[in-house]
Amino acid sequence: MSKNKKNHREKIIENHETASWANITKIKPLSKVPIPDENATENSKEWVDSNEK
């Protein structure tokens, strides 16, 4: 990577600590889909509802 590109990287705005998949309580056996805990699901819904366009 050129020196110029290293100095001008975009700031990362994602925070994966609050993602609903960050607090996995179980995984579905056949599909391997992670199931978040209820608190994470509620927080995700609140975030989506408050950020509607």
C-alpha positions as CSV (number, residue, x, y, z in Angstrom):
1,M,0.0,0.0,0.0
2,S,1.4,3.4,-0.9
3,K,2.4,5.8,1.9
4,N,-0.3,8.3,0.8
5,K,-3.1,5.7,1.2
6,K,-1.9,4.7,4.7
7,N,-2.2,8.3,5.9
8,H,-5.7,8.9,4.5
9,R,-7.6,5.9,5.7
10,E,-11.3,6.4,6.5
11,K,-12.3,6.3,10.1
12,I,-14.2,3.1,11.0
13,I,-17.7,3.9,12.4
14,E,-18.9,0.4,13.1
15,N,-19.1,-0.8,16.7
16,H,-19.5,-4.6,16.8
17,E,-19.7,-4.7,20.6
18,T,-23.3,-3.6,20.4
19,A,-24.3,-5.9,17.5
20,S,-27.0,-8.4,18.3
21,W,-24.8,-11.3,17.3
22,A,-22.2,-10.3,19.9
23,N,-24.2,-11.9,22.7
24,I,-24.9,-15.4,21.3
25,T,-26.8,-17.6,23.7
26,K,-27.2,-20.7,21.4
27,I,-26.7,-21.8,17.8
28,K,-29.3,-23.7,15.8
29,P,-28.0,-27.2,15.2
30,L,-28.8,-27.7,11.6
31,S,-28.4,-24.2,10.1
32,K,-25.6,-23.0,12.5
33,V,-27.5,-19.7,12.9
34,P,-26.5,-17.8,16.1
35,I,-29.4,-16.8,18.4
36,P,-28.7,-13.7,20.4
37,D,-29.9,-13.2,23.9
38,E,-33.2,-11.4,24.5
39,N,-31.5,-8.2,25.8
40,A,-29.4,-7.9,22.6
41,T,-32.5,-8.4,20.4
42,E,-34.4,-5.6,22.3
43,N,-31.4,-3.3,22.0
44,S,-31.1,-4.0,18.2
45,K,-34.8,-3.3,17.7
46,E,-34.6,0.0,19.7
47,W,-31.6,1.1,17.6
48,V,-33.4,0.2,14.3
49,D,-36.6,2.0,15.4
50,S,-34.7,5.1,16.4
51,N,-32.7,5.2,13.2
52,E,-35.6,4.8,10.7
53,K,-35.6,7.1,7.7
